[in-house]
Amino acid sequence: MRIDVLTLFPQMFESPLSHSILKRAQEMSLVEIALTDIRDFAADSYRKIDDKPYGGGPGMVMMPGPVFDCFEHVQKLSPEKGRGILLTPQGQRFDQAKAVELSKEKRLILIAGKYEGFDERIRIGLGAEQISIGDYVLNGGELAAMVIIDAIVRLLPGALGDEDSAKDDSFSDGLLEYPQYTRPEVFRDMKVPDILLSGDHAKIAQWRKQQALERTKKWRPDLLKDSDKK
Ligand code: ADE
């Protein structure tokens, strides 16, 4: 998989991409992540990429020219056309189902904007789908792009040491994850449930399923309502 990110702050990605699973997935060539600075496509020597909104109002709006030029340049870097995604609080809410869907693509082109927003012609003209990572406003799309990359890359076959780990994650079956325990058997008077020490794998699987269901009912009943609707 190839992921391109168009951003005004490529340095923001350095640390998250150079640790843990994201680092290893790139080393294993499961994913290639390329960062391109939108500012390199500014038309003037001041590297201006935003301007005041027509009609007035606070803040600055990203101009269409640099984003279009950057996108078209990036698209040509690889033969695969790629799925364009604009990070914006106005987008469709990102969730695990979307992560699974996107993890099957050969190429994604993520566009992270800064400041108050994008000129509307960027959305219309690029035909990119809009994704939001939640109902709150970030200072820019960079952190949202990192969240999406993180959630997708761990789903790529071979990214996690243990192939089964992603399957058991919260949300992978529409439920929260069952409780996990490791050593010691007793910690500050809290004991590991006997069933997990029983060695009876069928009973353990049944217990975990029931626990997952119970905690979903208690903590995230909206997830059960969502699955009813499907
Ligand atoms: N840019 C600013 N806020 C955002 C959000 N919630 N999701 C995606 N991109 C954003």
Boltz pocket constraint, residues with backbone or C-beta under 6 A from the ligand:
constraints:
  - pocket:
      binder: B
      contacts: [[A, 87], [A, 88], [A, 89], [A, 113], [A, 131], [A, 132], [A, 133], [A, 134], [A, 135], [A, 136], [A, 137], [A, 138], [A, 139], [A, 140], [A, 141], [A, 144]]
      max_distance: 6.0
